[in-house]
Amino acid sequence: MRKQNPEESLQTFLNELLVLSKGCNFQDVTAEVYRNELVRDAFINGLKSHEIRQRLLENNELTLYQAFDIANSIDMALEHSAAYFS
């Protein structure tokens, strides 16, 4: 379990979770599916942005990479939006 650091990008956070997940003991047949589900849940749980987390949790079915794509899109939109105010 790990949280996103304040200055850490979404890509770096996801990569770190994937590295950490390699040491987990997953079942043979569906290990990749379980790994991706676990990393997806850790990714969502560890996000520093409550707004992004809430938006992701609105989806009933969400793969790891769908969660990342949505989170990344929202993160970029928030950054671009903030640029208009500065």
Contact map, one row per residue, 1 for C-alpha under 8 A:
11100000000000000000000000000000000000000100010000000000000000000000000000000000000000
11110000000000001000000000000000000000000100010000000000000000000000000000000000000000
11111000000000000000000000000000000000000110111100000000000000000000000000000000000000
01111101010010000000000000000000000000000000011100000000000000000000000000000000000000
00111111000010000000000000000000000000000000000100000000000000000000000000000000000000
00011111000000000000000000000000000000000000000100000000000000000000000000000000000000
00001111100000000000000000000000000000000000000000000000000000000000000000000000000000
00011111110110000000000000000000000000000000000000000000000000000000000000000000000000
00000011111110000000000000000000000000000000000000000000000000000000000000000000000000
00010001111111000000000000000000000000000000000000000000000000000001001100000000000000
00000000111111100000000000000000000000000000000000000000000000000000000000000000000000
00000001111111110000000000000000000000000000000000000000000000000000000000000000000000
00011001111111111000000000000000000000000010000000000000000000000000000000000000000000
00000000011111111100000000000000000000100010000000000000000000000001000000000000000000
00000000001111111110000000000000000000000000000000000000000000000000000000000000000000
00000000000111111111000000000000000000000000000000000000000000000000000000000000000000
01000000000011111111100000000000000000100110000000000000000000000000000000000000000000
00000000000001111111110000000000000000100000000000000000000000000000000000000000000000
00000000000000111111111000000000000000000000000000000000000000000000000000000000000000
00000000000000011111111100000000000000000000000000000000000000000000000000000000000000
00000000000000001111111100000000001000100000000000000000000000000000000000000000000000
00000000000000000111111100000000000000000000000000000000000000000000000000000000000000
00000000000000000011111110000000000000000000000000000000000000000000000000000000000000
00000000000000000001111111000000000000000000000000000000000000000000000000000000000000
00000000000000000000001111100000000000000000000000000000000000000000000000000000000000
00000000000000000000000111110111011000000000000000000000000000000000000000000000000000
00000000000000000000000011111110000000000000000000000000000000000000000000000000000000
00000000000000000000000001111110000000000000000000000000000000000000000000000000000000
00000000000000000000000000111110000000000000000000000000000000000000000000000000000000
00000000000000000000000001111111110000000000000000000000000000000000000000000000000000
00000000000000000000000001111111111000000000000000000000000000000000000000000000000000
00000000000000000000000001000111111100000000000000000000000000000000000000000000000000
00000000000000000000000000000111111110000000000000000000000000000000000000000000000000
00000000000000000000000001000111111111000000000000000000000000000000000000000000000000
00000000000000000000100001000011111111100000000000000000000000000000000000000000000000
00000000000000000000000000000001111111110000000000000000000000110000000000000000000000
00000000000000000000000000000000111111111000000000000000000000110000000000000000000000
00000000000000000000000000000000011111111100000000000000000000000000000000000000000000
00000000000001001100100000000000001111111110000000000000000000010000000000000000000000
00000000000000000000000000000000000111111111000000000000000000110010000000000000000000
00000000000000000000000000000000000011111111100000000000000000000000000000000000000000
11100000000000001000000000000000000001111111110000000000000000000000000000000000000000
00100000000011001000000000000000000000111111111000000000000000000000000000000000000000
00000000000000000000000000000000000000011111111000001001000000000010000000000000000000
00100000000000000000000000000000000000001111111000001000000000000000000000000000000000
11110000000000000000000000000000000000000111111100000000000000000000000000000000000000
00110000000000000000000000000000000000000011111111011000000000000000000000000000000000
00111100000000000000000000000000000000000000011111000000000000000000000000000000000000
00000000000000000000000000000000000000000000001111111000000000000000000000000000000000
00000000000000000000000000000000000000000000001111111100000000000000000000000000000000
00000000000000000000000000000000000000000000000011111110000000000000000000000000000000
00000000000000000000000000000000000000000000001011111111000000000000001001100000000000
00000000000000000000000000000000000000000001101011111111100000000000001000000000000000
00000000000000000000000000000000000000000000000001111111110000000000000000000000000000
00000000000000000000000000000000000000000000000000111111111000000000000000000000000000
00000000000000000000000000000000000000000001000000011111111000000010011000000000000000
00000000000000000000000000000000000000000000000000001111111100000000000000000000000000
00000000000000000000000000000000000000000000000000000111111100000000000000000000000000
00000000000000000000000000000000000000000000000000000011111111000000000000000000000000
00000000000000000000000000000000000000000000000000000000111111000000000000000000000000
00000000000000000000000000000000000000000000000000000000001111100000000000000000000000
00000000000000000000000000000000000000000000000000000000001111110110000000000000000000
00000000000000000000000000000000000110010000000000000000000011111110000000000000000000
00000000000000000000000000000000000110110000000000000000000001111111000000000000000000
00000000000000000000000000000000000000000000000000000000000000111111100000000000000000
00000000000000000000000000000000000000000000000000000000000001111111110000000000000000
00000000000000000000000000000000000000010001000000000001000001111111111000000000000000
00000000010001000000000000000000000000000000000000000000000000011111111100000000000000
00000000000000000000000000000000000000000000000000000000000000001111111110000000000000
00000000000000000000000000000000000000000000000000000001000000000111111111000000000000
00000000010000000000000000000000000000000000000000011001000000000011111111100000000000
00000000010000000000000000000000000000000000000000000000000000000001111111110000000000
00000000000000000000000000000000000000000000000000000000000000000000111111111000000000
00000000000000000000000000000000000000000000000000010000000000000000011111111100000000
00000000000000000000000000000000000000000000000000010000000000000000001111111110000000
00000000000000000000000000000000000000000000000000000000000000000000000111111111000000
00000000000000000000000000000000000000000000000000000000000000000000000011111111100000
00000000000000000000000000000000000000000000000000000000000000000000000001111111110000
00000000000000000000000000000000000000000000000000000000000000000000000000111111111000
00000000000000000000000000000000000000000000000000000000000000000000000000011111111100
00000000000000000000000000000000000000000000000000000000000000000000000000001111111110
00000000000000000000000000000000000000000000000000000000000000000000000000000111111111
00000000000000000000000000000000000000000000000000000000000000000000000000000011111111
00000000000000000000000000000000000000000000000000000000000000000000000000000001111111
00000000000000000000000000000000000000000000000000000000000000000000000000000000111111
00000000000000000000000000000000000000000000000000000000000000000000000000000000011111
